[in-house]
């Protein structure tokens, strides 16, 4: 009784090709999984930064938390006043980066134009910036604050 070719099993070349194809598939799956993890982390950080930026803008324009300061500088307002920051996001990542003043025609960055100009007196344009703790995500927002 002779042994047919099918009963001999797999050749070494067939095994090597199968292992190589399996390795390529595993690498592709792991790469996709790693990309998914990084993307998910970035989306979460973007959500945290957006939420904090919105709360910081509310804090800056709220006269109870940050009263109007004539001729203000970026250090004149505390954007984290009265807000709860997410775990891992230090207050140093939330900042006022610029304060400009309405001069009757445009917002200018100095000298201080904090004078009465018609009905737009004492108007400031305040720019806020929030960075994630690892600085991979950042957002900027500009708000207006009017003195009374």
ZADREN-856904 format. One record per atom (N, C-alpha, C, O, CB): x, y, z; residue in three letters. Coordinates in pm, whole numbers. Glycine has a CB too. Layout:
NODE      X      Y      Z residuo
NODE      X      Y      Z     ALA
...
# end
This chain:
NODE      X      Y      Z residuo
NODE     84   -116      0     UNK
NODE      0      0      0     UNK
NODE     89    123      0     UNK
NODE    167    144     93     UNK
NODE    -96      0    120     UNK
NODE     77    198    -99     UNK
NODE    161    316   -112     UNK
NODE    102    437    -38     UNK
NODE    -19    449    -21     UNK
NODE    181    349   -258     UNK
NODE    191    527      4     UNK
NODE    149    650     72     UNK
NODE    130    758    -33     UNK
NODE    220    784   -114     UNK
NODE    253    694    181     UNK
NODE     16    820    -31     UNK
NODE    -10    925   -129     UNK
NODE     60   1054    -87     UNK
NODE    102   1068     28     UNK
NODE   -162    949   -146     UNK
NODE     70   1146   -178     UNK
NODE    138   1275   -153     UNK
NODE     66   1354    -44     UNK
NODE    131   1427     30     UNK
NODE    145   1358   -282     UNK
NODE    -64   1341    -34     UNK
NODE   -140   1418     65     UNK
NODE   -109   1374    208     UNK
NODE   -124   1454    300     UNK
NODE   -288   1403     39     UNK
NODE    -68   1257    226     UNK
NODE    -43   1206    360     UNK
NODE     95   1242    414     UNK
NODE    127   1209    528     UNK
NODE    -59   1057    361     UNK
NODE    175   1308    336     UNK
NODE    310   1343    379     UNK
NODE    312   1462    474     UNK
NODE    414   1481    542     UNK
NODE    396   1373    259     UNK
NODE    208   1543    484     UNK
NODE    205   1659    571     UNK
NODE    246   1785    495     UNK
NODE    246   1787    372     UNK
NODE    296   1639    691     UNK
NODE    279   1888    569     UNK
NODE    315   2016    508     UNK
NODE    464   2026    488     UNK
NODE    543   1973    565     UNK
NODE    265   2132    595     UNK
NODE    501   2094    385     UNK
NODE    643   2118    362     UNK
NODE    688   2236    448     UNK
NODE    605   2314    495     UNK
NODE    672   2144    212     UNK
NODE    815   2248    467     UNK
NODE    872   2357    547     UNK
NODE    835   2493    488     UNK
NODE    806   2586    563     UNK
NODE   1024   2342    556     UNK
NODE    835   2506    361     UNK
NODE    801   2634    296     UNK
NODE    657   2673    326     UNK
NODE    628   2789    353     UNK
NODE    822   2624    143     UNK
NODE    566   2575    322     UNK
NODE    426   2604    353     UNK
NODE    410   2651    497     UNK
NODE    332   2743    523     UNK
NODE    338   2481    329     UNK
NODE    481   2592    590     UNK
NODE    474   2632    731     UNK
NODE    530   2773    749     UNK
NODE    471   2854    820     UNK
NODE    552   2531    820     UNK
NODE    642   2802    686     UNK
NODE    704   2935    698     UNK
NODE    610   3042    641     UNK
NODE    594   3148    701     UNK
NODE    841   2939    625     UNK
NODE    550   3016    527     UNK
NODE    457   3113    467     UNK
NODE    336   3134    557     UNK
NODE    291   3248    574     UNK
NODE    411   3064    327     UNK
NODE    283   3029    616     UNK
NODE    167   3041    705     UNK
NODE    202   3123    830     UNK
NODE    124   3208    872     UNK
NODE    117   2902    746     UNK
NODE    318   3096    888     UNK
NODE    362   3172   1006     UNK
NODE    385   3318    971     UNK
NODE    349   3406   1049     UNK
NODE    491   3110   1066     UNK
NODE    443   3346    856     UNK
NODE    468   3485    814     UNK
NODE    336   3559    794     UNK
NODE    322   3673    837     UNK
NODE    551   3488    683     UNK
NODE    239   3495    730     UNK
NODE    109   3559    709     UNK
NODE     38   3584    842     UNK
NODE    -24   3689    862     UNK
NODE     20   3473    618     UNK
NODE     48   3489    932     UNK
NODE    -12   3506   1064     UNK
NODE     57   3621   1140     UNK
NODE    -10   3699   1207     UNK
NODE     -2   3375   1145     UNK
NODE    187   3629   1129     UNK
NODE    261   3739   1194     UNK
NODE    221   3874   1140     UNK
NODE    206   3969   1216     UNK
NODE    411   3720   1176     UNK
NODE    205   3885   1009     UNK
NODE    163   4011    948     UNK
NODE     23   4050    997     UNK
NODE     -3   4166   1026     UNK
NODE    164   4001    793     UNK
NODE    -65   3953   1005     UNK
NODE   -201   3981   1052     UNK
NODE   -200   4027   1198     UNK
NODE   -271   4121   1234     UNK
NODE   -290   3857   1037     UNK
NODE   -122   3961   1282     UNK
NODE   -114   4000   1424     UNK
NODE    -57   4141   1438     UNK
NODE   -108   4220   1518     UNK
NODE    -28   3899   1504     UNK
NODE     47   4173   1363     UNK
NODE    105   4307   1369     UNK
NODE      3   4412   1325     UNK
NODE     -6   4518   1387     UNK
NODE    231   4315   1280     UNK
NODE    -73   4385   1221     UNK
NODE   -175   4480   1174     UNK
NODE   -283   4500   1280     UNK
NODE   -327   4613   1303     UNK
NODE   -237   4430   1043     UNK
NODE   -327   4393   1344     UNK
NODE   -431   4403   1447     UNK
NODE   -379   4481   1567     UNK
NODE   -449   4568   1618     UNK
NODE   -478   4262   1492     UNK
NODE   -257   4451   1613     UNK
NODE   -201   4524   1727     UNK
NODE   -178   4671   1695     UNK
NODE   -198   4757   1781     UNK
NODE    -68   4459   1771     UNK
NODE   -138   4700   1574     UNK
NODE   -118   4839   1533     UNK
NODE   -251   4914   1534     UNK
NODE   -258   5028   1581     UNK
NODE    -55   4846   1393     UNK
NODE   -355   4852   1483     UNK
NODE   -487   4915   1484     UNK
NODE   -535   4936   1626     UNK
NODE   -594   5040   1657     UNK
NODE   -589   4830   1406     UNK
NODE   -512   4841   1713     UNK
NODE   -552   4852   1853     UNK
NODE   -477   4967   1922     UNK
NODE   -537   5044   1997     UNK
NODE   -528   4720   1927     UNK
NODE   -347   4978   1898     UNK
NODE   -269   5088   1957     UNK
NODE   -318   5223   1907     UNK
NODE   -328   5318   1985     UNK
NODE   -119   5071   1924     UNK
NODE   -350   5232   1779     UNK
NODE   -404   5357   1724     UNK
NODE   -537   5391   1789     UNK
NODE   -563   5508   1819     UNK
NODE   -421   5346   1571     UNK
NODE   -620   5292   1812     UNK
NODE   -749   5313   1877     UNK
NODE   -731   5366   2019     UNK
NODE   -804   5455   2062     UNK
NODE   -828   5182   1879     UNK
NODE   -635   5311   2091     UNK
NODE   -609   5357   2228     UNK
NODE   -562   5502   2229     UNK
NODE   -611   5581   2309     UNK
NODE   -504   5267   2296     UNK
NODE   -470   5536   2142     UNK
NODE   -418   5674   2135     UNK
NODE   -530   5770   2094     UNK
NODE   -541   5879   2150     UNK
NODE   -300   5683   2035     UNK
NODE   -611   5732   1997     UNK
NODE   -721   5817   1952     UNK
NODE   -823   5838   2063     UNK
NODE   -871   5950   2083     UNK
NODE   -789   5757   1829     UNK
NODE   -855   5733   2135     UNK
NODE   -949   5744   2247     UNK
NODE   -897   5837   2355     UNK
NODE   -973   5916   2411     UNK
NODE   -978   5607   2306     UNK
NODE   -769   5826   2385     UNK
NODE   -708   5913   2485     UNK
NODE   -713   6059   2440     UNK
NODE   -740   6148   2520     UNK
NODE   -563   5870   2513     UNK
NODE   -686   6081   2314     UNK
NODE   -688   6219   2261     UNK
NODE   -830   6278   2265     UNK
NODE   -847   6395   2297     UNK
NODE   -634   6221   2117     UNK
NODE   -930   6197   2232     UNK
NODE  -1069   6244   2235     UNK
NODE  -1108   6278   2379     UNK
NODE  -1174   6380   2402     UNK
NODE  -1164   6137   2177     UNK
NODE  -1071   6195   2474     UNK
NODE  -1102   6222   2615     UNK
NODE  -1036   6351   2661     UNK
NODE  -1098   6434   2728     UNK
NODE  -1058   6105   2703     UNK
NODE   -909   6368   2625     UNK
NODE   -839   6491   2664     UNK
NODE   -900   6614   2598     UNK
NODE   -911   6720   2660     UNK
NODE   -690   6481   2628     UNK
NODE   -941   6600   2472     UNK
NODE  -1006   6710   2402     UNK
NODE  -1136   6749   2473     UNK
NODE  -1166   6868   2487     UNK
NODE  -1034   6672   2255     UNK
NODE  -1212   6650   2517     UNK
NODE  -1336   6678   2591     UNK
NODE  -1307   6748   2722     UNK
NODE  -1376   6844   2757     UNK
NODE  -1412   6549   2618     UNK
NODE  -1206   6702   2795     UNK
NODE  -1168   6766   2922     UNK
NODE  -1124   6910   2899     UNK
NODE  -1166   7001   2971     UNK
NODE  -1056   6687   2991     UNK
NODE  -1040   6932   2798     UNK
NODE   -990   7066   2769     UNK
NODE  -1105   7159   2728     UNK
NODE  -1109   7274   2773     UNK
NODE   -883   7061   2658     UNK
NODE  -1196   7111   2646     UNK
NODE  -1310   7194   2603     UNK
NODE  -1398   7233   2722     UNK
NODE  -1441   7347   2733     UNK
NODE  -1394   7119   2498     UNK
NODE  -1424   7136   2808     UNK
NODE  -1507   7163   2926     UNK
NODE  -1441   7264   3018     UNK
NODE  -1505   7358   3066     UNK
NODE  -1536   7033   3002     UNK
NODE  -1312   7245   3043     UNK
NODE  -1239   7338   3130     UNK
NODE  -1232   7477   3067     UNK
NODE  -1246   7577   3138     UNK
NODE  -1097   7285   3159     UNK
NODE  -1211   7484   2937     UNK
NODE  -1204   7614   2870     UNK
NODE  -1336   7689   2881     UNK
NODE  -1336   7809   2906     UNK
NODE  -1167   7595   2723     UNK
NODE  -1445   7621   2864     UNK
NODE  -1576   7684   2877     UNK
NODE  -1599   7733   3020     UNK
NODE  -1648   7845   3040     UNK
NODE  -1687   7585   2837     UNK
NODE  -1564   7651   3118     UNK
NODE  -1580   7691   3259     UNK
NODE  -1487   7808   3293     UNK
NODE  -1526   7898   3368     UNK
NODE  -1551   7572   3352     UNK
NODE  -1366   7808   3240     UNK
NODE  -1271   7916   3265     UNK
NODE  -1321   8047   3203     UNK
NODE  -1307   8153   3264     UNK
NODE  -1132   7881   3209     UNK
NODE  -1378   8039   3084     UNK
NODE  -1434   8159   3020     UNK
NODE  -1547   8216   3105     UNK
NODE  -1556   8337   3124     UNK
NODE  -1484   8128   2877     UNK
NODE  -1634   8129   3155     UNK
NODE  -1742   8174   3243     UNK
NODE  -1686   8239   3368     UNK
NODE  -1739   8341   3414     UNK
NODE  -1833   8056   3281     UNK
NODE  -1580   8182   3425     UNK
NODE  -1519   8237   3546     UNK
NODE  -1460   8375   3521     UNK
NODE  -1472   8464   3606     UNK
NODE  -1411   8143   3598     UNK
NODE  -1397   8394   3405     UNK
NODE  -1333   8523   3375     UNK
NODE  -1436   8633   3354     UNK
NODE  -1416   8745   3400     UNK
NODE  -1244   8510   3251     UNK
NODE  -1545   8604   3286     UNK
NODE  -1644   8709   3260     UNK
NODE  -1740   8730   3377     UNK
NODE  -1812   8830   3379     UNK
NODE  -1724   8677   3135     UNK
NODE  -1743   8639   3473     UNK
NODE  -1831   8652   3589     UNK
NODE  -1776   8758   3685     UNK
NODE  -1667   8741   3740     UNK
NODE  -1846   8516   3662     UNK
NODE  -1849   8869   3705     UNK
NODE  -1798   8976   3792     UNK
NODE  -1785   8934   3938     UNK
NODE  -1708   8995   4012     UNK
NODE  -1888   9096   3783     UNK
NODE  -1857   8832   3979     UNK
NODE  -1845   8786   4118     UNK
NODE  -1713   8712   4140     UNK
NODE  -1652   8724   4247     UNK
NODE  -1963   8696   4154     UNK
NODE  -1669   8636   4042     UNK
NODE  -1544   8560   4057     UNK
NODE  -1422   8638   4012     UNK
NODE  -1314   8623   4069     UNK
NODE  -1553   8431   3978     UNK
NODE  -1439   8722   3911     UNK
NODE  -1328   8803   3858     UNK
NODE  -1381   8942   3828     UNK
NODE  -1424   8970   3716     UNK
NODE  -1266   8737   3730     UNK
NODE  -1377   9030   3926     UNK
NODE  -1424   9168   3902     UNK
NODE  -1343   9235   3791     UNK
NODE  -1226   9203   3769     UNK
NODE  -1416   9252   4032     UNK
NODE  -1407   9327   3721     UNK
NODE  -1342   9401   3614     UNK
NODE  -1219   9474   3668     UNK
NODE  -1226   9538   3773     UNK
NODE  -1439   9501   3548     UNK
NODE  -1109   9463   3598     UNK
NODE   -985   9530   3636     UNK
NODE   -949   9628   3524     UNK
NODE   -918   9584   3413     UNK
NODE   -868   9426   3661     UNK
NODE   -951   9759   3551     UNK
NODE   -908   9855   3449     UNK
NODE   -762   9831   3413     UNK
NODE   -680   9801   3500     UNK
NODE   -929  10000   3499     UNK
NODE   -729   9845   3289     UNK
NODE   -592   9825   3239     UNK
NODE   -536   9690   3284     UNK
NODE   -423   9681   3332     UNK
NODE   -501   9938   3289     UNK
NODE   -616   9586   3267     UNK
NODE   -578   9451   3311     UNK
NODE   -464   9395   3227     UNK
NODE   -443   9435   3112     UNK
NODE   -698   9358   3305     UNK
NODE   -394   9302   3286     UNK
NODE   -292   9223   3218     UNK
NODE   -337   9077   3226     UNK
NODE   -434   9048   3296     UNK
NODE   -147   9244   3282     UNK
NODE   -272   8986   3157     UNK
NODE   -313   8846   3167     UNK
NODE   -315   8792   3310     UNK
NODE   -392   8701   3340     UNK
NODE   -223   8762   3084     UNK
NODE   -232   8845   3397     UNK
NODE   -231   8796   3536     UNK
NODE   -339   8859   3623     UNK
NODE   -353   8822   3739     UNK
NODE    -95   8823   3598     UNK
NODE   -417   8952   3568     UNK
NODE   -521   9019   3646     UNK
NODE   -642   8931   3672     UNK
NODE   -715   8954   3770     UNK
NODE   -565   9144   3576     UNK
NODE   -666   8832   3588     UNK
NODE   -783   8747   3602     UNK
NODE   -739   8604   3630     UNK
NODE   -640   8556   3575     UNK
NODE   -870   8753   3474     UNK
NODE   -815   8535   3716     UNK
NODE   -785   8397   3754     UNK
NODE   -889   8306   3688     UNK
NODE  -1002   8297   3735     UNK
NODE   -786   8379   3910     UNK
NODE   -852   8239   3578     UNK
NODE   -951   8161   3504     UNK
NODE   -999   8036   3577     UNK
NODE  -1103   7980   3541     UNK
NODE   -893   8121   3373     UNK
NODE   -927   7991   3679     UNK
NODE   -968   7871   3751     UNK
NODE  -1048   7904   3877     UNK
NODE  -1080   7814   3955     UNK
NODE   -846   7789   3789     UNK
NODE  -1081   8031   3896     UNK
NODE  -1154   8073   4016     UNK
NODE  -1293   8008   4019     UNK
NODE  -1377   8036   3934     UNK
NODE  -1168   8228   4019     UNK
NODE  -1315   7920   4117     UNK
NODE  -1445   7859   4136     UNK
NODE  -1479   7744   4042     UNK
NODE  -1595   7706   4033     UNK
NODE  -1548   7961   4122     UNK
NODE  -1381   7688   3972     UNK
NODE  -1410   7573   3886     UNK
NODE  -1334   7450   3936     UNK
NODE  -1230   7462   4000     UNK
NODE  -1372   7603   3738     UNK
NODE  -1388   7334   3908     UNK
NODE  -1324   7208   3947     UNK
NODE  -1253   7152   3824     UNK
NODE  -1314   7129   3720     UNK
NODE  -1429   7106   4004     UNK
NODE  -1124   7131   3839     UNK
NODE  -1044   7078   3728     UNK
NODE  -1045   6926   3730     UNK
NODE  -1050   6865   3837     UNK
NODE   -898   7131   3736     UNK
NODE  -1041   6864   3613     UNK
NODE  -1034   6717   3609     UNK
NODE   -906   6667   3674     UNK
NODE   -805   6737   3678     UNK
NODE  -1043   6667   3464     UNK
NODE   -911   6545   3724     UNK
NODE   -793   6485   3786     UNK
NODE   -681   6480   3682     UNK
NODE   -701   6436   3569     UNK
NODE   -825   6341   3841     UNK
NODE   -564   6527   3722     UNK
NODE   -448   6523   3633     UNK
NODE   -427   6649   3551     UNK
NODE   -327   6660   3479     UNK
NODE   -461   6408   3542     UNK
NODE   -519   6746   3560     UNK
NODE   -502   6871   3485     UNK
NODE   -472   6982   3586     UNK
NODE   -562   7031   3654     UNK
NODE   -631   6905   3400     UNK
NODE   -345   7023   3596     UNK
NODE   -310   7126   3693     UNK
NODE   -359   7264   3650     UNK
NODE   -378   7290   3531     UNK
NODE   -158   7129   3713     UNK
NODE   -380   7350   3746     UNK
NODE   -428   7487   3719     UNK
NODE   -330   7563   3630     UNK
NODE   -369   7657   3561     UNK
NODE   -449   7563   3850     UNK
NODE   -204   7525   3632     UNK
NODE   -104   7594   3549     UNK
NODE   -128   7574   3400     UNK
NODE    -71   7647   3318     UNK
NODE     36   7546   3585     UNK
NODE   -211   7478   3362     UNK
NODE   -242   7452   3222     UNK
NODE   -359   7537   3171     UNK
NODE   -396   7530   3054     UNK
NODE   -274   7305   3201     UNK
NODE   -416   7618   3260     UNK
NODE   -528   7705   3226     UNK
NODE   -482   7848   3247     UNK
NODE   -446   7886   3359     UNK
NODE   -657   7672   3312     UNK
NODE   -483   7930   3141     UNK
NODE   -426   8064   3155     UNK
NODE   -495   8166   3066     UNK
NODE   -548   8134   2960     UNK
NODE   -279   8061   3124     UNK
NODE   -491   8290   3114     UNK
NODE   -526   8404   3029     UNK
NODE   -398   8441   2957     UNK
NODE   -296   8468   3021     UNK
NODE   -585   8527   3114     UNK
NODE   -402   8442   2823     UNK
NODE   -279   8467   2747     UNK
NODE   -270   8609   2691     UNK
NODE   -161   8654   2655     UNK
NODE   -270   8369   2635     UNK
NODE   -384   8680   2683     UNK
NODE   -381   8814   2624     UNK
NODE   -503   8893   2669     UNK
NODE   -612   8839   2684     UNK
NODE   -376   8805   2470     UNK
NODE   -483   9022   2690     UNK
NODE   -592   9115   2717     UNK
NODE   -573   9234   2624     UNK
NODE   -467   9297   2622     UNK
NODE   -594   9160   2869     UNK
NODE   -677   9265   2548     UNK
NODE   -675   9378   2456     UNK
NODE   -789   9473   2493     UNK
NODE   -884   9433   2560     UNK
NODE   -688   9332   2308     UNK
NODE   -778   9595   2449     UNK
NODE   -874   9699   2487     UNK
NODE   -938   9761   2364     UNK
NODE   -874   9778   2260     UNK
NODE   -806   9809   2570     UNK
NODE  -1066   9793   2376     UNK
NODE  -1138   9857   2268     UNK
NODE  -1100  10004   2264     UNK
NODE  -1111  10073   2365     UNK
NODE  -1291   9840   2285     UNK
NODE  -1054  10052   2149     UNK
NODE  -1011  10191   2139     UNK
NODE  -1110  10275   2056     UNK
NODE  -1079  10387   2017     UNK
NODE   -871  10199   2076     UNK
NODE  -1227  10219   2031     UNK
NODE  -1327  10291   1953     UNK
NODE  -1336  10242   1810     UNK
NODE  -1435  10268   1742     UNK
NODE  -1296  10438   1953     UNK
NODE  -1233  10171   1763     UNK
NODE  -1232  10119   1627     UNK
NODE  -1196   9970   1623     UNK
NODE  -1248   9895   1540     UNK
NODE  -1134  10197   1543     UNK
NODE  -1109   9928   1713     UNK
NODE  -1062   9790   1714     UNK
NODE  -1010   9756   1853     UNK
NODE   -997   9844   1938     UNK
NODE   -952   9767   1606     UNK
NODE   -980   9630   1874     UNK
NODE   -916   9590   1999     UNK
NODE   -765   9602   1980     UNK
NODE   -709   9547   1886     UNK
NODE   -956   9444   2040     UNK
NODE   -702   9673   2070     UNK
NODE   -558   9696   2063     UNK
NODE   -493   9644   2190     UNK
NODE   -555   9638   2296     UNK
NODE   -526   9848   2042     UNK
NODE   -367   9608   2178     UNK
NODE   -296   9547   2291     UNK
NODE   -215   9647   2370     UNK
NODE   -113   9609   2428     UNK
NODE   -207   9438   2242     UNK
NODE   -251   9765   2375     UNK
NODE   -180   9860   2460     UNK
NODE   -135   9980   2382     UNK
NODE   -118   9969   2260     UNK
NODE    -61   9794   2527     UNK
NODE   -115  10088   2441     UNK
NODE   -138  10109   2583     UNK
NODE   -285  10090   2619     UNK
NODE   -371  10074   2533     UNK
NODE    -92  10249   2624     UNK
NODE   -310  10091   2747     UNK
NODE   -445  10066   2797     UNK
NODE   -542  10171   2744     UNK
NODE   -527  10290   2772     UNK
NODE   -447  10064   2950     UNK
NODE   -641  10126   2669     UNK
NODE   -743  10216   2615     UNK
NODE   -870  10208   2698     UNK
NODE   -981  10213   2645     UNK
NODE   -775  10181   2468     UNK
NODE   -855  10197   2826     UNK
NODE   -969  10180   2915     UNK
NODE  -1034  10314   2945     UNK
NODE  -1035  10359   3059     UNK
NODE   -927  10110   3045     UNK
NODE  -1086  10378   2842     UNK
NODE  -1151  10508   2857     UNK
NODE  -1291  10499   2799     UNK
NODE  -1323  10404   2727     UNK
NODE  -1069  10620   2788     UNK
NODE  -1372  10596   2830     UNK
NODE  -1509  10597   2782     UNK
NODE  -1511  10633   2633     UNK
NODE  -1469  10741   2593     UNK
NODE  -1595  10697   2863     UNK
NODE  -1562  10538   2552     UNK
NODE  -1574  10560   2408     UNK
NODE  -1718  10525   2372     UNK
NODE  -1747  10412   2335     UNK
NODE  -1470  10473   2325     UNK
NODE  -1806  10621   2382     UNK
NODE  -1947  10597   2350     UNK
NODE  -2004  10489   2440     UNK
NODE  -1975  10485   2559     UNK
NODE  -1964  10558   2204     UNK
NODE  -2084  10400   2382     UNK
NODE  -2148  10296   2460     UNK
NODE  -2058  10173   2477     UNK
NODE  -2095  10079   2547     UNK
NODE  -2278  10255   2395     UNK
NODE  -1940  10173   2414     UNK
NODE  -1850  10059   2425     UNK
NODE  -1736  10087   2523     UNK
NODE  -1624  10038   2506     UNK
NODE  -1793  10025   2287     UNK
NODE  -1767  10164   2625     UNK
NODE  -1664  10199   2722     UNK
NODE  -1622  10077   2802     UNK
NODE  -1702   9988   2830     UNK
NODE  -1715  10309   2816     UNK
NODE  -1495  10075   2837     UNK
NODE  -1440   9973   2927     UNK
NODE  -1468   9832   2878     UNK
NODE  -1523   9750   2951     UNK
NODE  -1496   9992   3066     UNK
NODE  -1429   9805   2755     UNK
NODE  -1451   9673   2696     UNK
NODE  -1315   9606   2672     UNK
NODE  -1226   9663   2610     UNK
NODE  -1531   9684   2563     UNK
NODE  -1302   9485   2724     UNK
NODE  -1178   9410   2710     UNK
NODE  -1202   9282   2630     UNK
NODE  -1306   9217   2643     UNK
NODE  -1118   9378   2849     UNK
NODE  -1105   9246   2550     UNK
NODE  -1105   9119   2478     UNK
NODE  -1000   9031   2547     UNK
NODE   -881   9063   2547     UNK
NODE  -1074   9138   2323     UNK
NODE  -1046   8921   2605     UNK
NODE   -958   8836   2685     UNK
NODE   -944   8700   2617     UNK
NODE  -1044   8636   2584     UNK
NODE  -1014   8820   2831     UNK
NODE   -821   8658   2596     UNK
NODE   -794   8528   2532     UNK
NODE   -748   8430   2637     UNK
NODE   -657   8458   2715     UNK
NODE   -688   8542   2420     UNK
NODE   -812   8313   2638     UNK
NODE   -778   8206   2731     UNK
NODE   -723   8087   2654     UNK
NODE   -759   8064   2539     UNK
NODE   -903   8164   2815     UNK
NODE   -635   8012   2718     UNK
NODE   -575   7893   2657     UNK
NODE   -573   7783   2762     UNK
NODE   -537   7806   2878     UNK
NODE   -430   7922   2603     UNK
NODE   -612   7662   2720     UNK
NODE   -604   7545   2807     UNK
NODE   -528   7437   2732     UNK
NODE   -554   7410   2615     UNK
NODE   -748   7494   2849     UNK
NODE   -432   7376   2802     UNK
NODE   -353   7265   2747     UNK
NODE   -381   7140   2831     UNK
NODE   -404   7151   2952     UNK
NODE   -198   7298   2746     UNK
NODE   -379   7024   2768     UNK
NODE   -386   6901   2846     UNK
NODE   -255   6888   2925     UNK
NODE   -157   6956   2896     UNK
NODE   -409   6775   2753     UNK
NODE   -255   6802   3024     UNK
NODE   -137   6788   3110     UNK
NODE    -13   6749   3031     UNK
NODE     98   6787   3068     UNK
NODE   -163   6685   3219     UNK
NODE    -30   6673   2923     UNK
NODE     85   6631   2843     UNK
NODE    108   6724   2723     UNK
NODE    194   6695   2639     UNK
NODE     65   6488   2794     UNK
NODE     34   6832   2714     UNK
NODE     45   6934   2607     UNK
NODE     16   6878   2467     UNK
NODE     56   6939   2368     UNK
NODE    183   6995   2608     UNK
NODE    -52   6765   2457     UNK
NODE    -86   6710   2326     UNK
NODE   -214   6772   2270     UNK
NODE   -237   6769   2149     UNK
NODE   -101   6559   2335     UNK
NODE   -298   6826   2358     UNK
NODE   -424   6888   2315     UNK
NODE   -430   7028   2375     UNK
NODE   -404   7045   2495     UNK
NODE   -547   6802   2359     UNK
NODE   -463   7127   2295     UNK
NODE   -480   7262   2346     UNK
NODE   -592   7332   2270     UNK
NODE   -617   7304   2153     UNK
NODE   -348   7343   2336     UNK
NODE   -657   7423   2339     UNK
NODE   -764   7503   2279     UNK
NODE   -753   7645   2329     UNK
NODE   -704   7672   2438     UNK
NODE   -903   7443   2311     UNK
NODE   -802   7736   2245     UNK
NODE   -799   7879   2276     UNK
NODE   -939   7935   2255     UNK
NODE  -1012   7892   2166     UNK
NODE   -694   7955   2188     UNK
NODE   -976   8031   2339     UNK
NODE  -1107   8096   2330     UNK
NODE  -1091   8243   2366     UNK
NODE  -1017   8279   2457     UNK
NODE  -1211   8027   2424     UNK
NODE  -1161   8327   2293     UNK
NODE  -1159   8470   2321     UNK
NODE  -1298   8514   2367     UNK
NODE  -1399   8481   2305     UNK
NODE  -1114   8552   2195     UNK
NODE  -1301   8588   2479     UNK
NODE  -1426   8638   2534     UNK
NODE  -1417   8789   2553     UNK
NODE  -1308   8846   2552     UNK
NODE  -1460   8567   2668     UNK
NODE  -1531   8853   2569     UNK
NODE  -1535   8996   2596     UNK
NODE  -1583   9020   2738     UNK
NODE  -1673   8953   2788     UNK
NODE  -1626   9069   2496     UNK
NODE  -1521   9118   2803     UNK
NODE  -1559   9155   2940     UNK
NODE  -1580   9306   2943     UNK
NODE  -1495   9383   2897     UNK
NODE  -1451   9111   3045     UNK
NODE  -1693   9345   2996     UNK
NODE  -1727   9486   3003     UNK
NODE  -1725   9532   3149     UNK
NODE  -1779   9465   3238     UNK
NODE  -1866   9512   2937     UNK
NODE  -1664   9644   3171     UNK
NODE  -1664   9704   3304     UNK
NODE  -1794   9779   3327     UNK
NODE  -1861   9819   3232     UNK
NODE  -1545   9798   3322     UNK
NODE  -1829   9796   3451     UNK
NODE  -1953   9865   3483     UNK
NODE  -1928  10009   3521     UNK
NODE  -2023  10082   3551     UNK
NODE  -2026   9795   3595     UNK
# end
